[in-house]
Amino acid sequence: MDDLAAHLARRGLTAADRNGLVFCSPKGEPLRYQNWLRRTWRPAWEPAGLPALRSHDLVVPAHTNVQVAATVAWQATVVVAIGTVVGAPLGVALGRSLWDLFAREINAVPEPSAPFVSVLLIAVGALVVANLVAAVPGRIAARTPTAHAFRTE
């Protein structure tokens, strides 16, 4: 970011200059594709002995809508799974300790119980709810064109 800020400062631009060009010709004008190819792109790849490359050959294909929605679902699943794997044992251990302290204060026999099936059902329910909740942002993300998302950043 420091390099970009220095580049903008050399050109007399600030963040307030919304119409300023970050990448421009030596005269400060918009880049012309053919000039850029001749002056910058070809001199970069020809000495390497590479076959003729177009700048579009380097573009990574975008995800499909299904892949974007699946990514959002997996992120929700991983967050809940980590929370369950870490939180359930800690919750059971802490609950037992606190119940022991409370039961001794009221002179009761501490017999804490944490039914495995109940804890497992809660963990599975949390995964289902997380994926249901993630479905809405996943659909929105899948329908958002990539170019539009980059333009708004």
C-alpha positions in Angstrom: 0.0 0.0 0.0 2.9 2.3 0.6 4.1 1.9 -2.9 0.6 2.7 -4.3 0.4 5.8 -2.0 3.8 7.0 -3.2 2.8 6.4 -6.8 -0.4 8.4 -6.3 1.5 11.2 -4.5 4.0 11.5 -7.4 1.0 12.0 -9.7 -0.5 14.6 -7.4 -3.5 12.3 -6.6 -5.3 11.7 -3.3 -8.1 9.4 -2.2 -10.5 12.2 -2.9 -9.7 12.1 -6.6 -12.3 9.5 -7.7 -11.7 10.1 -11.4 -7.9 9.9 -11.2 -6.2 7.1 -13.1 -3.9 4.8 -11.2 -2.5 3.2 -14.3 -2.0 5.6 -17.2 0.2 6.5 -20.1 3.4 8.5 -19.6 1.4 11.6 -20.4 -1.2 10.8 -17.6 -3.9 9.8 -20.1 -5.9 6.6 -20.1 -4.0 3.6 -21.4 -4.5 2.6 -25.0 -4.5 -1.2 -25.3 -2.4 -1.4 -28.5 0.3 1.0 -27.1 0.4 -0.9 -23.8 0.9 -4.2 -25.7 3.7 -2.7 -27.8 5.5 -0.8 -25.0 5.0 -3.0 -21.9 3.5 -6.4 -22.5 5.6 -7.7 -25.4 8.9 -6.5 -24.0 8.0 -8.4 -20.8 7.4 -11.8 -22.3 9.5 -11.9 -25.6 12.9 -12.0 -23.9 11.8 -15.0 -21.8 11.2 -16.9 -25.1 7.6 -17.6 -24.3 5.0 -18.1 -27.0 2.8 -15.2 -27.8 0.7 -14.5 -24.7 -2.3 -12.3 -24.5 -3.0 -10.5 -21.2 -6.3 -12.4 -21.0 -4.4 -15.7 -20.9 -3.3 -14.9 -17.4 -6.8 -14.4 -16.0 -8.0 -17.1 -13.6 -11.5 -18.3 -14.4 -14.1 -17.1 -12.0 -16.0 -19.5 -9.8 -19.4 -20.7 -10.9 -22.5 -19.7 -8.9 -22.6 -23.2 -7.4 -19.0 -23.0 -6.3 -19.5 -19.6 -4.6 -22.6 -20.8 -2.7 -20.7 -24.0 -1.7 -17.8 -21.9 -0.4 -20.1 -19.8 1.8 -21.8 -23.0 3.1 -18.4 -24.6 3.8 -17.2 -21.5 5.7 -20.4 -21.6 7.9 -19.8 -25.4 8.5 -16.2 -24.9 9.4 -17.0 -22.1 11.9 -19.7 -24.1 13.6 -17.6 -27.3 13.6 -14.7 -25.6 15.2 -17.0 -24.0 17.8 -18.6 -27.4 18.5 -15.4 -29.4 18.7 -13.9 -26.8 21.1 -17.0 -25.5 22.8 -18.9 -28.7 23.6 -16.1 -30.3 25.7 -15.3 -27.0 27.4 -19.0 -26.4 28.1 -19.4 -29.9 29.6 -16.3 -29.5 31.7 -17.2 -26.0 32.9 -20.8 -27.0 33.6 -19.7 -30.0 35.7 -17.3 -27.9 37.7 -19.9 -25.2 38.4 -22.5 -27.8 39.2 -20.1 -29.4 41.7 -19.5 -26.0 43.4 -23.2 -25.2 43.5 -24.3 -28.6 44.8 -21.8 -28.5 47.6 -23.0 -25.1 48.7 -26.6 -26.4 49.1 -25.3 -29.7 50.6 -26.6 -31.9 47.7 -24.8 -34.8 46.2 -23.2 -33.6 42.9 -24.0 -36.0 40.1 -23.7 -33.9 37.0 -24.8 -35.5 33.7 -24.3 -34.5 30.2 -26.0 -36.9 27.9 -23.9 -37.6 24.8 -26.9 -37.9 22.6 -28.2 -34.5 23.6 -24.9 -32.8 23.0 -24.6 -34.6 19.6 -28.1 -33.5 18.6 -27.3 -29.9 19.5 -24.1 -30.0 17.5 -25.9 -31.4 14.4 -28.7 -28.8 14.9 -26.1 -26.0 15.0 -24.6 -27.2 11.7 -28.0 -27.4 10.1 -29.0 -23.9 11.3 -25.7 -22.4 10.2 -26.0 -23.8 6.7 -29.6 -22.6 6.5 -28.6 -19.1 7.6 -25.6 -19.2 5.2 -27.9 -20.1 2.3 -29.2 -16.5 1.9 -25.8 -14.8 1.7 -24.5 -17.7 -0.4 -27.2 -17.1 -3.0 -26.6 -13.3 -3.0 -22.9 -13.9 -3.4 -23.5 -16.4 -6.2 -25.7 -14.0 -8.1 -23.3 -11.0 -7.8 -21.2 -10.5 -10.9 -17.5 -10.5 -10.1 -16.8 -7.3 -12.1 -19.5 -5.5 -10.0 -18.0 -6.7 -6.8 -14.6 -5.5 -7.7 -15.9 -2.1 -9.0 -17.5 -1.4 -5.6 -14.3 -2.1 -3.5 
